[in-house]
Amino acid sequence: LDRKPGSRKYCYGAIALLLTIVYLLGFVESRPYLNFYMFPVAYLGLFAFLFEPKENLSCFLTFWLLGVLYGFCVNGTSNQGFYAVSMAACVSAVGSCIMIYNWVHCWAESVEKQKVKTGLWVTATLLFVSFTVVEGGERYRFLFWETGTIQEMTYQIEMGAEKGILTTAERKREYEDLYRDTQEVRDFEKGPVLYFTSKTYLYLDDAKENAAFSAWLSGTGTTSAERLLRYYELNPHKVPSIAYCLKQDEGVLDMVLPETDYLKKNTELGVIYTKKK
């Protein structure tokens, strides 16, 4: 909007840098997830290009723009929202780092005082090191499929496909209780099996064919139920002979497996559906 930015572009750059840091710290505090950290860094590169278009044009076209296009395609083919977009932003973030370097270099060259130049490079280096430490530290502490930290993983699972894995006391109890609760389903010998739950590991202990379009249903709401119905219309041979869900999901699974076709049996934690002969 400023048609004659002149030296003011560096003030704008400082503001963009400050806002990026605030945005990044917001993720660190509220939503600590590796790929989320890449998103603000990726889009700081856009400012670096706008401030120094000549220096950054090739990098903008080959790295940053292709990364944004990749993110658009991922978002259009995934239901994971910002998780998917931020993952794709990692590509743009590589180009952003190069463009930010060129931007800081041009910024430093435009300054006459050596102390100011040194201060710019020291600041840029400290920011880069700080980001690397945050990202590396999160990589060390973060467990995608678990809650808690590595230091809390001190209880060993003693049964099932995850036997021997270290986890938290709560996760160990949940896993072993669910393993015992689904024993009857595993003992059933015929036909495809459906575990209508987010606990994808249940399929690892069952030798029967998976009756779902994926072990990961992306939730157990009505959307997943509707997708299963359409899936069975296209693949009638995949209709489950036996199914299991937790008690809170019984009403949703009833949409897919009606009582006219299935016998239901309550267990301690869930419900077993067995197809009528």
C-alpha positions as CSV (number, residue, x, y, z in Angstrom):
1,L,0.0,0.0,0.0
2,D,3.0,2.3,0.6
3,R,4.0,3.2,-2.9
4,K,7.3,4.9,-1.8
5,P,8.4,2.8,1.2
6,G,12.1,3.8,0.9
7,S,13.8,3.1,4.2
8,R,10.5,2.4,5.8
9,K,10.5,-1.1,4.3
10,Y,12.9,-2.1,7.0
11,C,10.5,-0.8,9.7
12,Y,7.8,-2.9,8.0
13,G,10.2,-5.8,8.0
14,A,10.9,-5.4,11.7
15,I,7.1,-5.4,12.4
16,A,6.6,-8.5,10.2
17,L,9.4,-10.2,12.1
18,L,7.9,-9.3,15.5
19,L,4.5,-10.5,14.5
20,T,5.9,-13.8,13.3
21,I,7.7,-14.3,16.6
22,V,4.4,-13.6,18.5
23,Y,2.5,-16.0,16.2
24,L,5.2,-18.7,16.7
25,L,5.2,-18.3,20.5
26,G,1.4,-18.7,20.4
27,F,1.8,-22.1,18.9
28,V,4.5,-23.0,21.4
29,E,2.2,-22.1,24.3
30,S,-1.2,-23.3,23.1
31,R,-0.7,-25.9,20.4
32,P,2.8,-27.4,20.5
33,Y,3.0,-29.4,17.4
34,L,6.1,-29.6,15.1
35,N,4.5,-28.7,11.8
36,F,2.6,-25.7,13.2
37,Y,5.9,-24.0,13.9
38,M,6.8,-24.1,10.2
39,F,3.7,-22.2,9.1
40,P,4.7,-18.7,10.5
41,V,8.3,-19.2,9.2
42,A,7.0,-20.1,5.8
43,Y,5.0,-17.0,5.5
44,L,7.7,-14.7,6.8
45,G,9.4,-15.6,3.5
46,L,6.6,-13.8,1.6
47,F,7.6,-10.5,3.3
48,A,11.2,-11.2,2.6
49,F,10.4,-11.5,-1.1
50,L,8.2,-8.4,-1.1
51,F,11.1,-6.4,0.5
52,E,13.8,-7.8,-1.8
53,P,12.1,-9.1,-4.9
54,K,15.2,-9.1,-7.2
55,E,17.4,-11.0,-4.8
56,N,14.6,-13.6,-4.0
57,L,12.8,-14.1,-7.2
58,S,14.2,-17.5,-8.2
59,C,13.9,-18.9,-4.7
60,F,10.3,-17.5,-4.5
61,L,9.3,-19.3,-7.7
62,T,11.1,-22.6,-7.2
63,F,10.6,-23.1,-3.4
64,W,8.0,-20.8,-1.9
65,L,5.4,-20.7,-4.6
66,L,5.6,-24.5,-5.2
67,G,5.3,-25.1,-1.5
68,V,2.1,-23.0,-1.3
69,L,0.7,-24.9,-4.3
70,Y,1.5,-28.1,-2.6
71,G,-0.3,-26.9,0.5
72,F,-3.3,-26.0,-1.5
73,C,-3.4,-29.5,-3.1
74,V,-2.9,-31.2,0.3
75,N,-5.7,-29.2,1.8
76,G,-8.0,-30.0,-1.1
77,T,-7.5,-33.8,-0.7
78,S,-7.3,-34.1,3.1
79,N,-9.8,-33.7,6.0
80,Q,-7.0,-32.8,8.4
81,G,-7.2,-29.0,8.0
82,F,-4.3,-27.1,9.5
83,Y,-2.4,-30.2,10.3
84,A,-2.1,-30.9,6.6
85,V,-1.5,-27.3,5.5
86,S,1.2,-26.8,8.1
87,M,2.9,-30.0,7.0
88,A,3.0,-28.8,3.4
89,A,4.4,-25.4,4.7
90,C,7.6,-27.2,5.5
91,V,8.5,-26.9,1.8
92,S,7.9,-23.2,1.7
93,A,9.8,-22.8,5.0
94,V,13.0,-24.0,3.3
95,G,12.7,-21.3,0.7
96,S,11.8,-18.8,3.3
97,C,15.0,-19.4,5.2
98,I,17.0,-18.6,2.1
99,M,14.9,-15.5,1.3
100,I,15.1,-14.2,4.9
101,Y,18.9,-14.6,4.7
102,N,19.0,-12.5,1.5
103,W,16.7,-10.0,3.0
104,V,18.8,-9.5,6.2
105,H,22.0,-9.4,4.0
106,C,20.5,-6.5,1.9
107,W,19.3,-4.8,5.0
108,A,22.7,-5.0,6.6
109,E,24.4,-3.7,3.4
110,S,22.1,-0.7,3.4
111,V,23.3,0.3,6.9
112,E,26.4,2.4,7.2
113,K,27.3,1.9,10.8
114,Q,29.2,-1.3,11.5
115,K,27.7,-1.7,14.9
116,V,24.2,-1.7,13.4
117,K,25.2,-4.3,10.8
118,T,26.7,-6.5,13.5
119,G,23.6,-6.1,15.6
120,L,21.4,-7.2,12.7
121,W,23.4,-10.3,12.0
122,V,23.6,-11.2,15.7
123,T,19.8,-10.7,16.1
124,A,19.1,-12.8,13.0
125,T,21.5,-15.6,14.2
126,L,19.9,-15.6,17.6
127,L,16.4,-15.9,16.2
128,F,17.5,-18.8,13.9
129,V,19.2,-20.6,16.7
130,S,16.2,-20.0,19.0
131,F,13.9,-21.4,16.4
132,T,16.1,-24.4,15.9
133,V,16.3,-25.1,19.6
134,V,12.5,-24.8,20.0
135,E,11.9,-27.2,17.0
136,G,14.6,-29.6,18.1
137,G,13.4,-29.6,21.7
138,E,9.9,-30.3,20.6
139,R,11.1,-33.1,18.3
140,Y,12.7,-34.7,21.4
141,R,9.8,-34.2,23.7
142,F,6.8,-34.6,21.4
143,L,5.0,-37.9,20.8
144,F,2.4,-37.7,18.0
145,W,0.2,-40.5,19.0
146,E,0.6,-40.1,22.8
147,T,-0.2,-37.6,25.5
148,G,2.5,-36.6,27.9
149,T,6.3,-36.5,27.4
150,I,9.0,-39.2,27.0
151,Q,9.9,-38.8,30.6
152,E,6.4,-40.0,31.6
153,M,6.6,-43.2,29.5
154,T,7.6,-45.6,32.3
155,Y,4.9,-48.3,32.2
156,Q,5.3,-51.3,30.0
157,I,2.3,-52.8,28.1
158,E,2.1,-56.5,28.8
159,M,-0.3,-57.9,26.2
160,G,-1.3,-57.5,22.6
161,A,0.4,-56.1,19.6
162,E,1.9,-53.3,21.7
163,K,3.4,-55.6,24.3
164,G,6.7,-54.2,25.5
165,I,6.0,-50.6,24.6
166,L,6.6,-48.0,27.3
167,T,3.8,-45.6,27.9
168,T,2.0,-43.8,30.7
169,A,0.0,-45.6,33.5
170,E,-3.3,-44.3,32.1
171,R,-2.5,-45.4,28.5
172,K,-1.4,-48.8,29.7
173,R,-4.6,-49.3,31.6
174,E,-6.7,-48.1,28.7
175,Y,-5.0,-50.4,26.2
176,E,-5.1,-53.5,28.3
177,D,-8.7,-53.0,29.4
178,L,-9.7,-52.6,25.8
179,Y,-7.6,-55.6,24.7
180,R,-9.5,-57.8,27.2
181,D,-12.8,-56.3,26.3
182,T,-12.4,-57.2,22.6
183,Q,-11.2,-60.8,23.1
184,E,-14.5,-62.2,22.0
185,V,-14.3,-60.3,18.7
186,R,-10.8,-61.7,18.0
187,D,-12.0,-65.2,18.8
188,F,-14.7,-64.9,16.1
189,E,-13.3,-66.7,13.1
190,K,-15.5,-65.7,10.1
191,G,-15.6,-62.7,7.8
192,P,-14.4,-59.1,7.9
193,V,-14.3,-57.2,11.2
194,L,-15.1,-53.6,11.9
195,Y,-13.6,-51.7,14.9
196,F,-15.7,-48.5,14.9
197,T,-13.3,-46.6,17.1
198,S,-10.2,-44.4,16.9
199,K,-8.1,-47.2,18.5
200,T,-6.6,-48.3,15.2
201,Y,-4.3,-50.8,17.0
202,L,-7.2,-53.2,17.5
203,Y,-6.8,-54.4,14.0
204,L,-3.2,-55.4,14.7
205,D,-4.3,-58.2,17.1
206,D,-7.0,-59.5,14.8
207,A,-6.2,-61.8,11.8
208,K,-9.5,-61.1,10.1
209,E,-10.0,-58.8,7.1
210,N,-10.5,-55.1,7.9
211,A,-14.1,-54.3,7.0
212,A,-13.6,-50.5,6.9
213,F,-12.2,-48.3,4.1
214,S,-9.3,-47.5,6.5
215,A,-8.2,-48.5,10.0
216,W,-8.2,-44.8,10.8
217,L,-11.8,-43.5,10.3
218,S,-11.0,-39.9,11.3
219,G,-13.6,-40.0,14.1
220,T,-16.6,-42.0,15.0
221,G,-19.3,-39.4,14.1
222,T,-22.1,-39.5,11.6
223,T,-19.7,-38.5,8.8
224,S,-17.7,-41.7,9.2
225,A,-21.0,-43.7,9.4
226,E,-22.2,-42.2,6.1
227,R,-18.9,-43.0,4.5
228,L,-19.1,-46.6,5.6
229,L,-22.6,-46.9,4.2
230,R,-21.4,-45.6,0.8
231,Y,-18.4,-47.9,1.0
232,Y,-20.5,-51.0,1.6
233,E,-22.8,-50.0,-1.3
234,L,-19.7,-50.2,-3.5
235,N,-18.1,-53.1,-1.8
236,P,-20.9,-55.4,-0.4
237,H,-18.3,-58.2,0.2
238,K,-16.7,-56.0,2.9
239,V,-19.9,-55.8,5.1
240,P,-18.6,-56.9,8.5
241,S,-19.5,-60.3,10.0
242,I,-18.7,-58.9,13.4
243,A,-18.1,-55.3,14.7
244,Y,-17.2,-53.5,17.9
245,C,-17.6,-50.0,19.2
246,L,-17.3,-48.3,22.5
247,K,-20.6,-47.7,24.3
248,Q,-20.7,-43.9,23.5
249,D,-20.6,-44.7,19.8
250,E,-23.4,-47.3,19.7
251,G,-26.0,-44.9,18.4
252,V,-23.9,-43.9,15.4
253,L,-22.9,-47.5,14.5
254,D,-26.6,-48.4,14.6
255,M,-26.9,-46.3,11.5
256,V,-24.5,-48.6,9.7
257,L,-25.4,-52.0,11.2
258,P,-29.1,-52.0,12.0
259,E,-30.6,-54.5,14.6
260,T,-32.6,-56.1,11.8
261,D,-29.3,-57.5,10.5
262,Y,-27.2,-57.8,13.6
263,L,-27.3,-59.2,17.1
264,K,-25.9,-56.9,19.8
265,K,-24.1,-57.8,23.0
266,N,-22.9,-55.4,25.7
267,T,-19.4,-55.8,27.1
268,E,-17.8,-53.9,30.0
269,L,-16.6,-51.1,27.7
270,G,-18.5,-51.5,24.5
271,V,-20.9,-53.3,22.2
272,I,-20.3,-56.3,19.9
273,Y,-22.4,-56.6,16.7
274,T,-22.7,-60.1,15.2
275,K,-24.3,-60.5,11.8
276,K,-27.4,-62.7,11.8
277,K,-27.3,-65.9,9.7
